[in-house]
């Protein structure tokens, strides 16, 4: 039986957050259940981009500080880090407010710029990864993801948070090699199986709904979640927002890979009542990410069936980050006739639907649109 602790926390006032984190950890046995004194533990927040905390794009500094203090008080040595999509780790951590907390607590930023190759013979999809030095130099990981929607995987939660253990520029290669979402999810499952984070603590006090993981809207959910089972925690989040966990490939494949369980009868909820957090108004795509077998391998079906990224010209600032982030060659985005005074255009035949462009857009100018044919073929259950 997997355990997920749900702790109500209405705001980011530090005393409230610290009390909530202590309560959640104590329900699972306390900090010494997950580390022993003098061990070097890596705190792995979500630092997707250099955005201020109020954007609800990254792990909030109050949650990060509370988790760090509780483990420091237990004589655990800490580092922290993540590999943002485009910014340097130091830049992102400064803008997100984590660097200031880390300086106050004397926690070093781990090396997430350079990495080393590791081999994982038990891997199903991937038997080798290049992991950040800061990850390899730690004795264990405590993952601190953010509750957000995601264009590719439906939600970005515990399982996907470890993708940031791969140095920034290398992450795009995985999208090119694994354009099929099931293959990509199996890669994430392999990564989690190798890293084996000891604990997952999700910041859901203010979540992100809609056009996540960067361009969505803040949504108050008033919860911090704790578990050693990333599948169970992510599935519990799905139940909070009325999203079928079976629609999220990282959850289904994570369960198949032995990372945990998404079955409600196999999950014990501790702390506050799950029903009190359910929000049917949460904006998320309530449909399978991949409802058609082989859809991404049959190129003819990709355009009429798979959601496309579009650019809102009224929001686009023509910064070109979407072009820089596109992992395919030749790029699926281009300046029409070299004119950088207008938004980039898409060559959809080259687009692998990884949505890296949408994920990194600083102005929320890129959104996903479901094709009409897909709407006709698939109607979510009432």
N, C-alpha and C positions, 0 to 999 in steps of 0.2 A: 504494500500500500504506500503510494507516494503522498507526501505531505506538502501542502501549499498554505502558507500563512498569509492572511489578508488583514492588513492593519489600516484602519481609517485614519487619514491625516488630511485635514481640510485646507492647509496652506503650507507655505515654505518657511514660516517663522521657525527659527532654528530650534528653539526649545521643544516645539511640537514635533519636529522631525526627529530630533535626537531621542525623545521618549518613544516615538513610534518604532524607530529602528531597534532600540533596545528590546522593546516588547516582541517584535517579530523574531529577532535572533534568539531570545530566551525561549520562545515557543518551539524552536528547533534545536535547543540544547545549549545555546550561548556561543560566543565567539570561539571558545577553546574546543568546540566540537569540530571546527573547520581548519584550525591551525594551532600549532604549538608555539610557545614563546621562542623568540629569536629566529623563527622561520622568516624567509623573505617572500612576502605575498604581493602579487601584482593586483592592484585594483584596476579593472578594465571597464571604464565608463563608455558611454556612447558619445564620441566627439566627431560626429559626421562632418561638421564644418564650423567655420569661425563665425558663429552667430551668438547673440546675447541670450541669456537664459529665458527671457520672456518670449522668445520665438518658440519655445518648447520643442526644440529640435535636438537638444542634447541633454545628457544627465544633469540635473540641477545641482549647483554647488552646495546647497544645503544638505541634499541627500548624500552627496559625495563626502562632505565633511563629517556628517553623522556616522556614516559607515567607517570612515577612516579613524575617527576618535575612539569608537568602541573597540576596534581591533588594536589601536595603539595602547589603549588602557589595559589590554590583555598582554602587553609586551610583545606584540607581533611587529616585525619590521616590514615596512610598506614601501612600494614604489607604485607609480600609476602611469597609464599611457593608453593611447589608441592611435590608429593611423587614419587620419581624415582623407576624404576623397581627393581634395585638391590642395588644401592648405597644409603647411608644416605643423607637426604636432604642437610645437611651442606656441605658434600663432593661434591655433584653434583653442588651446587650453587657456590662453590669456583672455581671448574674446568671450569664451564661455564661462569664465569666472573660476575655473578649477585651479589655474596656476596660482592665483592669489591665496586660495585655501591651502594648497600644497606648500607654499612658502611659509605660511603661518604655522603649519604643522610639521615643517621640516621633512616633507616627503619629496623624494627626487622623481623627476620625469624620466621614465625609462626610455631606452633607445628603441624608437619605433621607425627609424629612418633606414637603418641597415639591418640585414638579416642573414640567416644561414639556412641551408637546405637540410631538411630532415626526411627520413624515410619511415614510412608507416606500413608495414607489410600487411596489416589487418585491414587496410583501407579497401573499400568496395569500389568507389569511383576514382579516388586519388590515393596513390601510395607514396607521394612525396609532396612536400610543401616547402616554401621558403617562409620562415617565420621570423618576426622581429627579434633582434637580440634581447630586447627587454623582456620578451616572453620566455625565451630560452634560459635566461639568467635567473628566473624566479623559481621558487619551490612549489608554487601553486597560484591559482587564479581565483579571484572573486569577481564575478561578472556583474556589472551594474547597468543594465540596458534601460532604454526609455520606451514607454508605451506609445507606439506610433503606427500609423498605416504605412504601407509600402506598395509601390506600383507593381513590383515583380512578385513578391511573396505574399501579398495581402496584408500582413502585419510584419513589422520588424521587432523582434523580441529577443528572448534569451539565446536561441539557437543561432540567429544571424549575427548577433553581437560579436561573436568570435571571428567573423570575417575581417574585422579590424586588426587582428593579430598578424595579418599579412601586410608587409610594407606597401604604402599607397599605390605607386605606379603598377605594381604587379597584380593588383586585384582585377584590373580590366582584362587581363589575359584569361582569367577564368570564365568571364562572360563570353569571350570569343570561342574558347574551347568547348564550353558547355552552354550553348544557347537554349537548350531544352531545360525547362525549369525543374524537371525531375532529376536530371543529371546534376544540375547546379545544387539542388537540395541534398542530393547524396554526397556531394563534395562537402557541403557544410556539416553534414552528419559525420563524415570522416574526420573533419577538422575538430569537431567537438569531442569525438571519441578519442582522438590523440591528446588534446589539451586537458580534458577532464576537469573543467572548472569545479571547484569544491562547493560553491554556493552561487546562487543567482538572486540578486536583489533588484527588482524593477521599480523605477520611478514612474508612478502613474498618478501622482498628485495632480499635475496638469499634463494631459496627454496631447497628442496631435491627431486630429481626424482629417478626413478628406484627402487632399493632394499631398500626402506624405511621401517620403520621409523628411523632406525639408520645406516643401511649399504648402503644407496644410495649415489648418487653423487650430489654435489652442482649444482644448476641451477639458473642463474640470472633471476629474474622475475620483479625486480624493482618496487615493489608495497607494500603498506601498506593498509589493508582493515579495515573498521570500520562499525559496525552495531549493533543494538539491537536484530536482528533476526539471530540466528545461522544457521538456515536452508537456508535462503536467502544468507548469506555470503558464506557458504560452496558450495552452488549451483553456485554462481558466480565464485568461484575458479574453479569449474569443467568446466564451460564454457570457462575460460581462457586457460585451458589445453586440451580442446576438449574432455572432458570426459562427457558422458551423466549423468546428476545428478540422473536419475532414476536407474543407475547402482550401486549407493552407498546406501546401506541399511540404514545407519544412517540418510541420508537426507530424504529418502522416509518415513521411520517410524517416524522421527522427525516431518515431516509435518502432518502425520496422528495423532500424539499425540498433535498437537496444538502448537508446538514450533515455527512455522513460515511457510513460503511458499517457494517452489522451482520453482514456475511457473514464467517464465520470464516476462510475462505481469503484474505480481503483484509486481515486484521489480523495484524500481526507483533507477537508478545509479546516484550518485552525484560525483562531482569532475572531474576526468579525464575519458576519453572515454574507455569503456570496450574493444572495438575493438583494441585499441592500445596495449593491454596487451596479446592478444591471441597468444599462442605459440603452434603450432601443432607438434613441435619437442619434446615437453616435454614427457619424458619416463614414462608411466603409463599403467597399464592393462586396455584397453578400451573394457571391456566386463563385463557383470553382475557378481558381486561377487558370487551370488547364482542363476545361470540361470535355474536350474532344481528344480521344486517343490518337497519338501520332500527329497532332495538329502542327507542332513546331517542326516536325521533320518533313512534312509535305509542304513545300514552299508555296504551292499554288493556293493552299488554304490559309496561309499566314495572314495575308492582307485582309481578306474578308471576315476572318474569325478572331484574330488576336487584337486586343486594344492597341491603338496607335498613339504615339506622342504627337501633340500639336503645340504650336507656339502662339501665344496670345500677343499679337503685335503691340497692343496697347500697354503691355507690361514689360516687353523685351527692351533691354538697354544696350543690346548689340555688343555684349562683352566678349562673346566667343567662347565662354567656358564650356558650353555644350559641345562645341566642335572639339575642343581640347580633350574632353572626357570620353568622346565616342571611341570605343576600343577597336572598331573594325577598320580595315584598310581595303579599298579606299573608304573614307569616312561616309557615314550615312547622312551627315549634315554638311552643307556647303553654302558659301556665299554666292548667291545667284549673280553670275557674270562678274564675280569679284567685288560686288558692291556691298560694303560693310555699313552702309547707311540704312539698310533695311534688315529685318530679321533673317536669320539663316533659313534655308529650305531643307526639306527632308528628301532623300532618295530612299523611299520605303522598301524597294527591292533589296537594298543593302542592309536595312535595319534589322537587327536580330532581336529587338524588343527586350533589351536588357534594362532600359529606362535609366541608364546612367546619366543621361542628359537631364531628365526630369528630376533626378535625385539631387543634382548638384546646382541647379539653377538658383541664383541668389535672390531672384525677384518673383519666384513662383509663377513664372511666365509659361512654363511647360506643363501641360496637363494631359491626361489620358482620356481617350474617347472610345467607347465601346462600339464596334461596327454594328450596323443594323442587322446583318445576317446572323450575328452571334445572338443578338437580342431575340430574334425569331426562333432560333434553335434552342436557346436555353432561357427558361424562366425560373427564377428561384422559387422554392416552395413558400407558400404563405404561412 
